[in-house]
Each structure stands twice: as C-alpha cells, then as structure tokens.
Amino acid sequence: MDYSEILAQLKAASAFDLYRLRAAIDRALDEPAWVVAVQARLHVGQTVEYFDPQANASHVGQVLELRPKQAVVLDKTTGQRWLISYAAINLDGADVEIREKPRQGLGRNEVAIPSNAGGSAIRRPGSSGWLRALCR
C-alpha cells in the first residue's frame, strides 16, 4: 500500500470522514477470520515484529501467550510485557517506514516575475515587470 498517498488523502478528509473510516477499520479488524488467520501462524516462544502505535515504530518481541483476541509479547529491547492486538503483528515482514514522495521542482505557476535570481535587470518593452538576465 502507498501510505504516503493515503496520508495525503487523509489530510483532506473531514473529522467526520476520519471517524467513519476508523469505525470501518475497527469492524474489519474485529472479524474472527482475521484473528484466526494470525493465530494460526503464531506459537508461544516465537519471535515476532510488532507495530507500536504510540511510538509509531516497530519492535521485536517474543510471544508469551496467545489469548482469544490478543497476544502477550515480551519486548526484547525493554523487557516489558505487552498485550497487543493480533493485527499489530507483522507476520509478512511488511516495510513499516512511511516515506514522503520527493518534492518535484517548481511548476510554471509557482514562479513569479520579477525573479531575483541574479544578473542584470532588463526592462523589456511592452512588459509590465522586470526580468533578470542570467547570461551577460
């Protein structure tokens, strides 16, 4: 999924749209098929990567217990135990880093005259602005 594009779309959404979207996502994640599919690929003692929404980062942990809707995981870095949603476990090794798309150069509507780019000022007959000659 292109998360940069999704985030760009979310910035344009209203609070009501975001709330409805969150409700739809929560309903989808609560479907038993999702939980069963993840549980089937896990076992106690397994090392997993999981996403921490508070830190907006991935962590590595060890599965200590499989509960009906969540797993108990021991964070390998901090030694803390966490009760996490099965949906937070990255079983497929998905890239979790969100990269901004590189900014393109200025468009023709973003450049104004006069330009202070340097060179000598030239008054062009019939024009209402000043142009700077870059070549001398």
N, CA, C and O of each residue as an XYZ file, in Angstrom:
544
protein
N       0.840     -1.183      0.000
C       0.000      0.000      0.000
C       0.880      1.240      0.000
O       1.951      1.248      0.607
N       0.434      2.270     -0.670
C       1.160      3.536     -0.716
C       0.669      4.420      0.431
O      -0.286      5.180      0.271
N       1.331      4.315      1.591
C       0.891      5.050      2.765
C       1.063      6.556      2.610
O       0.303      7.321      3.203
N       2.036      6.995      1.832
C       2.203      8.430      1.598
C       0.971      8.984      0.907
O       0.494     10.062      1.259
N       0.457      8.261     -0.064
C      -0.748      8.694     -0.782
C      -1.966      8.651      0.140
O      -2.798      9.558      0.118
N      -2.065      7.606      0.940
C      -3.187      7.505      1.877
C      -3.157      8.667      2.862
O      -4.190      9.282      3.125
N      -1.978      8.976      3.411
C      -1.861     10.088      4.358
C      -2.210     11.417      3.708
O      -2.819     12.279      4.342
N      -1.830     11.587      2.449
C      -2.181     12.817      1.730
C      -3.695     12.937      1.603
O      -4.247     14.025      1.765
N      -4.365     11.830      1.315
C      -5.823     11.838      1.209
C      -6.471     12.106      2.572
O      -7.475     12.814      2.654
N      -5.906     11.550      3.625
C      -6.472     11.746      4.958
C      -6.386     13.198      5.408
O      -7.251     13.675      6.142
N      -5.346     13.903      4.971
C      -5.208     15.315      5.335
C      -6.350     16.150      4.786
O      -6.697     17.186      5.353
N      -6.935     15.702      3.683
C      -8.037     16.436      3.061
C      -9.398     16.008      3.609
O     -10.412     16.630      3.289
N      -9.434     14.962      4.424
C     -10.701     14.436      4.933
C     -11.196     15.254      6.122
O     -10.413     15.865      6.850
N     -12.515     15.248      6.297
C     -13.101     15.918      7.459
C     -12.978     15.003      8.681
O     -12.703     13.810      8.548
N     -13.181     15.569      9.854
C     -13.137     14.776     11.083
C     -14.200     13.678     11.040
O     -13.960     12.562     11.502
N     -15.363     13.989     10.492
C     -16.435     13.002     10.395
C     -16.035     11.855      9.472
O     -16.297     10.691      9.773
N     -15.396     12.187      8.339
C     -14.921     11.146      7.425
C     -13.894     10.246      8.113
O     -13.935      9.025      7.961
N     -12.983     10.842      8.860
C     -11.961     10.067      9.568
C     -12.591      9.153     10.620
O     -12.166      8.011     10.795
N     -13.599      9.663     11.312
C     -14.281      8.866     12.328
C     -14.972      7.664     11.691
O     -14.878      6.550     12.205
N     -15.658      7.881     10.585
C     -16.335      6.786      9.880
C     -15.326      5.764      9.372
O     -15.573      4.559      9.435
N     -14.197      6.237      8.872
C     -13.157      5.341      8.384
C     -12.589      4.493      9.527
O     -12.379      3.289      9.374
N     -12.346      5.133     10.667
C     -11.844      4.394     11.831
C     -12.845      3.321     12.270
O     -12.447      2.207     12.611
N     -14.135      3.649     12.263
C     -15.166      2.674     12.635
C     -15.164      1.487     11.673
O     -15.298      0.339     12.098
N     -15.013      1.761     10.387
C     -14.990      0.684      9.387
C     -13.757     -0.203      9.566
O     -13.849     -1.425      9.455
N     -12.616      0.406      9.840
C     -11.383     -0.365     10.054
C     -11.503     -1.213     11.318
O     -11.113     -2.380     11.322
N     -12.042     -0.629     12.392
C     -12.219     -1.385     13.638
C     -13.126     -2.595     13.427
O     -12.844     -3.679     13.938
N     -14.213     -2.413     12.676
C     -15.116     -3.539     12.390
C     -14.396     -4.626     11.604
O     -14.553     -5.813     11.891
N     -13.607     -4.223     10.614
C     -12.885     -5.200      9.791
C     -11.869     -5.980     10.626
O     -11.737     -7.193     10.468
N     -11.156     -5.289     11.511
C     -10.149     -5.961     12.338
C     -10.760     -6.873     13.392
O     -10.108     -7.808     13.856
N     -12.005     -6.611     13.774
C     -12.679     -7.443     14.771
C     -13.289     -8.709     14.179
O     -13.801     -9.550     14.918
N     -13.240     -8.855     12.862
C     -13.791    -10.058     12.240
C     -12.960    -11.266     12.676
O     -11.731    -11.236     12.610
N     -13.630    -12.321     13.117
C     -12.913    -13.507     13.603
C     -11.937    -14.097     12.584
O     -10.917    -14.666     12.973
N     -12.225    -13.973     11.307
C     -11.336    -14.551     10.289
C      -9.936    -13.953     10.366
O      -8.951    -14.664     10.170
N      -9.834    -12.653     10.649
C      -8.521    -12.012     10.772
C      -7.762    -12.587     11.956
O      -6.588    -12.938     11.844
N      -8.441    -12.681     13.088
C      -7.805    -13.175     14.310
C      -7.339    -14.615     14.123
O      -6.207    -14.951     14.471
N      -8.201    -15.462     13.579
C      -7.871    -16.875     13.376
C      -6.695    -17.025     12.416
O      -5.819    -17.864     12.629
N      -6.676    -16.210     11.356
C      -5.592    -16.299     10.370
C      -4.238    -15.970     10.997
O      -3.239    -16.619     10.687
N      -4.199    -14.970     11.874
C      -2.939    -14.607     12.528
C      -2.573    -15.654     13.580
O      -1.422    -16.086     13.655
N      -3.549    -16.060     14.388
C      -3.281    -17.062     15.432
C      -2.709    -18.351     14.845
O      -1.848    -18.988     15.451
N      -3.186    -18.725     13.674
C      -2.730    -19.969     13.045
C      -1.247    -19.927     12.691
O      -0.614    -20.972     12.543
N      -0.692    -18.726     12.553
C       0.717    -18.582     12.171
C       1.625    -18.293     13.363
O       2.824    -18.071     13.187
N       1.071    -18.294     14.562
C       1.850    -17.973     15.761
C       1.948    -19.170     16.696
O       1.092    -20.055     16.692
N       3.013    -19.179     17.500
C       3.140    -20.151     18.579
C       3.917    -19.499     19.729
O       4.702    -18.575     19.517
N       3.690    -19.986     20.923
C       4.381    -19.464     22.103
C       5.880    -19.665     21.920
O       6.330    -20.737     21.514
N       6.651    -18.616     22.226
C       8.104    -18.655     22.081
C       8.594    -18.060     20.770
O       9.790    -17.824     20.604
N       7.682    -17.817     19.845
C       8.050    -17.274     18.531
C       8.497    -15.815     18.649
O       7.893    -15.031     19.382
N       9.551    -15.461     17.929
C       9.994    -14.075     17.844
C       9.199    -13.395     16.735
O       9.107    -13.903     15.617
N       8.629    -12.241     17.063
C       7.798    -11.508     16.104
C       8.178    -10.033     16.089
O       8.753     -9.506     17.041
N       7.844     -9.393     14.993
C       7.944     -7.938     14.892
C       6.527     -7.412     15.030
O       5.602     -7.924     14.400
N       6.361     -6.384     15.860
C       5.027     -5.805     16.020
C       5.118     -4.288     15.960
O       6.170     -3.702     16.216
N       4.001     -3.668     15.620
C       3.954     -2.219     15.465
C       3.353     -1.593     16.712
O       2.279     -1.985     17.168
N       4.066     -0.611     17.255
C       3.609      0.126     18.433
C       3.044      1.462     17.962
O       3.810      2.332     17.547
N       1.722      1.650     18.016
C       1.137      2.897     17.511
C       1.510      4.121     18.347
O       1.539      5.234     17.822
N       1.796      3.936     19.636
C       2.183      5.067     20.483
C       3.538      5.627     20.062
O       3.723      6.842     20.000
N       4.480      4.737     19.775
C       5.823      5.151     19.366
C       5.930      5.315     17.856
O       6.919      5.851     17.355
N       4.909      4.852     17.123
C       4.915      4.871     15.656
C       6.174      4.171     15.130
O       6.863      4.672     14.242
N       6.448      2.997     15.710
C       7.659      2.260     15.349
C       7.443      0.763     15.551
O       6.533      0.332     16.261
N       8.308     -0.012     14.906
C       8.279     -1.463     15.070
C       9.168     -1.877     16.233
O      10.167     -1.226     16.538
N       8.783     -2.970     16.874
C       9.558     -3.558     17.957
C       9.657     -5.055     17.713
O       8.844     -5.634     16.992
N      10.653     -5.670     18.316
C      10.805     -7.121     18.241
C      10.474     -7.686     19.615
O      10.920     -7.177     20.644
N       9.681     -8.747     19.605
C       9.292     -9.359     20.862
C       9.131    -10.858     20.723
O       9.222    -11.415     19.629
N       8.890    -11.494     21.848
C       8.679    -12.941     21.885
C       7.271    -13.204     22.407
O       6.859    -12.640     23.420
N       6.536    -14.069     21.704
C       5.172    -14.407     22.095
C       5.219    -15.250     23.367
O       5.850    -16.307     23.401
N       4.539    -14.767     24.419
C       4.478    -15.490     25.688
C       3.159    -16.236     25.860
O       3.105    -17.293     26.489
N       2.087    -15.661     25.285
C       0.757    -16.246     25.480
C      -0.151    -15.817     24.330
O      -0.084    -14.682     23.860
N      -0.997    -16.739     23.887
C      -1.990    -16.440     22.855
C      -3.365    -16.410     23.516
O      -3.861    -17.436     23.981
N      -3.969    -15.241     23.555
C      -5.302    -15.081     24.134
C      -6.328    -15.037     23.004
O      -5.951    -14.982     21.833
N      -7.628    -15.060     23.339
C      -8.636    -15.095     22.276
C      -8.545    -13.945     21.265
O      -8.735    -14.172     20.070
N      -8.259    -12.709     21.720
C      -8.221    -11.582     20.783
C      -6.885    -10.852     20.750
O      -6.679     -9.977     19.909
N      -5.982    -11.200     21.651
C      -4.695    -10.514     21.749
C      -3.602    -11.497     22.141
O      -3.866    -12.608     22.600
N      -2.361    -11.049     21.944
C      -1.197    -11.850     22.335
C      -0.414    -11.105     23.408
O      -0.354     -9.875     23.406
N       0.182    -11.854     24.317
C       1.096    -11.278     25.301
C       2.492    -11.439     24.717
O       2.923    -12.545     24.390
N       3.197    -10.300     24.593
C       4.516    -10.291     23.960
C       5.523     -9.662     24.917
O       5.232     -8.662     25.572
N       6.706    -10.259     24.988
C       7.814     -9.714     25.772
C       8.708     -8.926     24.824
O       9.317     -9.495     23.919
N       8.784     -7.599     25.038
C       9.624     -6.753     24.187
C      11.084     -7.107     24.438
O      11.543     -7.079     25.580
N      11.811     -7.438     23.382
C      13.206     -7.891     23.520
C      14.146     -6.763     23.930
O      15.195     -7.026     24.519
N      13.799     -5.526     23.634
C      14.666     -4.401     23.974
C      14.464     -3.943     25.411
O      15.429     -3.750     26.150
N      13.207     -3.769     25.803
C      12.911     -3.197     27.121
C      12.631     -4.236     28.195
O      12.711     -3.934     29.386
N      12.299     -5.467     27.782
C      11.944     -6.497     28.748
C      10.530     -6.355     29.287
O      10.139     -7.095     30.191
N       9.760     -5.425     28.753
C       8.382     -5.221     29.204
C       7.435     -6.174     28.486
O       7.657     -6.551     27.336
N       6.381     -6.549     29.188
C       5.341     -7.393     28.602
C       4.223     -6.495     28.086
O       3.810     -5.541     28.745
N       3.752     -6.822     26.905
C       2.681     -6.042     26.290
C       1.566     -6.963     25.828
O       1.815     -8.065     25.341
N       0.344     -6.502     25.985
C      -0.827     -7.178     25.448
C      -1.152     -6.453     24.151
O      -1.592     -5.303     24.176
N      -0.939     -7.113     23.017
C      -1.096     -6.440     21.730
C      -2.147     -7.135     20.871
O      -2.407     -8.330     21.011
N      -2.726     -6.364     19.997
C      -3.690     -6.891     19.032
C      -2.965     -7.794     18.042
O      -1.817     -7.532     17.681
N      -3.625     -8.840     17.612
C      -3.026     -9.712     16.600
C      -2.736     -8.939     15.313
O      -1.783     -9.246     14.597
N      -3.558     -7.947     15.030
C      -3.362     -7.158     13.809
C      -2.067     -6.353     13.846
O      -1.573     -5.940     12.797
N      -1.504     -6.119     15.042
C      -0.264     -5.344     15.170
C       0.977     -6.162     14.845
O       2.068     -5.607     14.717
N       0.825     -7.473     14.711
C       1.972     -8.348     14.460
C       2.256     -8.403     12.966
O       1.376     -8.704     12.159
N       3.498     -8.108     12.616
C       3.927     -8.031     11.216
C       4.470     -9.392     10.774
O       5.682     -9.603     10.731
N       3.571    -10.296     10.451
C       3.972    -11.658     10.079
C       4.621    -11.743      8.707
O       5.425    -12.641      8.458
N       4.284    -10.827      7.820
C       4.784    -10.892      6.444
C       6.015    -10.027      6.204
O       6.491     -9.932      5.072
N       6.536     -9.396      7.253
C       7.730     -8.564      7.093
C       7.491     -7.316      6.268
O       8.382     -6.867      5.548
N       6.291     -6.749      6.367
C       5.966     -5.542      5.605
C       6.845     -4.378      6.053
O       7.158     -4.243      7.236
N       7.239     -3.541      5.097
C       8.023     -2.341      5.382
C       7.108     -1.349      6.089
O       6.083     -0.955      5.534
N       7.460     -0.941      7.296
C       6.590     -0.051      8.064
C       7.007      1.409      7.978
O       6.313      2.277      8.508
N       8.119      1.695      7.327
C       8.571      3.078      7.215
C       7.747      3.801      6.160
O       7.573      3.310      5.045
N       7.245      4.970      6.526
C       6.470      5.784      5.592
C       7.400      6.844      5.033
O       7.945      7.665      5.772
N       7.573      6.816      3.731
C       8.477      7.759      3.072
C       7.670      8.814      2.328
O       6.696      8.512      1.639
N       8.099     10.042      2.486
C       7.478     11.126      1.725
C       7.928     11.020      0.281
O       9.075     10.670      0.001
N       7.028     11.320     -0.622
C       7.424     11.346     -2.027
C       8.343     12.543     -2.237
O       8.108     13.604     -1.659
N       9.391     12.392     -3.058
C      10.294     13.524     -3.277
C       9.558     14.682     -3.925
O       8.741     14.500     -4.828
N       9.865     15.875     -3.443
C       9.221     17.067     -3.986
C       9.786     17.347     -5.362
O      10.997     17.302     -5.576
N       8.889     17.639     -6.294
C       9.315     17.992     -7.638
C       9.662     19.471     -7.665
O       9.329     20.215     -6.742
N      10.329     19.887     -8.720
C      10.704     21.292     -8.871
C       9.494     22.197     -8.969
O       8.352     21.737     -8.978
N       9.756     23.474     -9.041
C       8.680     24.450     -9.137
C       7.938     24.312    -10.457
O       8.543     24.115    -11.510
N       6.632     24.416    -10.381
C       5.815     24.432    -11.590
C       5.770     25.835    -12.165
O       6.191     26.791    -11.513
N       5.270     25.960    -13.364
C       5.267     27.282    -14.004
C       4.376     28.270    -13.271
O       4.573     29.479    -13.395
N       3.398     27.788    -12.510
C       2.528     28.692    -11.769
C       3.121     29.097    -10.426
O       2.545     29.925     -9.719
N       4.256     28.528    -10.070
C       4.888     28.845     -8.797
C       6.046     29.835     -8.944
O       6.658     30.219     -7.947
N       6.346     30.243    -10.149
C       7.430     31.182    -10.400
C       6.817     32.522    -10.768
O       5.954     32.606    -11.642
N       7.268     33.560    -10.096
C       6.735     34.895    -10.364
C       7.813     35.775    -10.968
O       9.003     35.517    -10.784
N       7.415     36.789    -11.674
C       8.324     37.780    -12.247
C       8.089     39.061    -11.482
O       6.918     39.405    -11.318
N       9.050     39.796    -11.001
C      10.463     39.633    -11.288
C      11.088     38.522    -10.452
O      10.631     38.207     -9.353
N      12.137     37.944    -11.005
C      12.895     36.922    -10.315
C      14.186     37.546     -9.823
O      14.822     38.302    -10.557
N      14.575     37.255     -8.632
C      15.811     37.787     -8.064
C      16.932     36.767     -8.170
O      17.723     36.613     -7.239
N      17.006     36.075     -9.287
C      17.985     35.014     -9.454
C      19.390     35.539     -9.697
O      20.346     34.768     -9.608
N      19.547     36.791     -9.994
C      20.869     37.353    -10.244
C      21.000     37.811    -11.677
O      20.116     37.542    -12.489
N      22.075     38.491    -12.009
C      22.272     39.010    -13.356
C      21.879     40.471    -13.410
O      21.683     41.105    -12.373
N      21.765     41.004    -14.602
C      21.438     42.421    -14.749
C      19.958     42.589    -15.036
O      19.340     41.758    -15.703
N      19.404     43.667    -14.527
C      17.985     43.946    -14.729
C      17.760     44.470    -16.135
O      18.495     45.338    -16.604
N      16.763     43.953    -16.795
C      16.426     44.381    -18.157
C      14.962     44.743    -18.176
O      14.116     43.978    -17.714
N      14.665     45.903    -18.708
C      13.275     46.305    -18.888
C      12.901     45.924    -20.297
O      13.470     46.447    -21.255
N      11.961     45.029    -20.436
C      11.539     44.571    -21.750
C      10.392     45.456    -22.219
O       9.424     45.651    -21.484
N      10.486     45.993    -23.434
C       9.404     46.845    -23.939
C       8.086     46.074    -23.982
O       8.038     44.917    -24.398
N       7.021     46.741    -23.545
C       5.703     46.137    -23.599
C       5.412     45.187    -22.454
O       4.347     44.570    -22.422
N       6.330     45.058    -21.520
C       6.061     44.166    -20.389
C       5.809     44.997    -19.148
O       6.233     46.149    -19.059
N       5.127     44.413    -18.213
C       4.798     45.151    -17.000
C       5.742     44.823    -15.850
O       5.596     45.376    -14.760
N       6.696     43.942    -16.070
C       7.584     43.551    -14.980
C       9.034     43.610    -15.383
O       9.364     43.879    -16.538
N       9.880     43.361    -14.440
C      11.319     43.351    -14.662
C      11.781     41.913    -14.807
O      11.293     41.025    -14.108
N      12.708     41.685    -15.700
C      13.323     40.374    -15.877
C      14.793     40.490    -15.532
O      15.407     41.528    -15.778
N      15.344     39.478    -14.987
C      16.771     39.455    -14.692
C      17.432     38.543    -15.708
O      17.027     37.393    -15.878
N      18.440     39.054    -16.377
C      19.158     38.243    -17.359
C      20.192     37.408    -16.629
O      21.013     37.945    -15.885
N      20.160     36.122    -16.830
C      21.116     35.239    -16.183
C      22.406     35.145    -16.978
O      23.457     34.802    -16.437
N      22.317     35.451    -18.272
C      23.503     35.438    -19.128
C      23.903     36.874    -19.396
O      23.039     37.722    -19.618
N      25.161     37.158    -19.380
C      25.622     38.529    -19.635
C      26.277     38.620    -20.965
O      26.730     39.695    -21.357
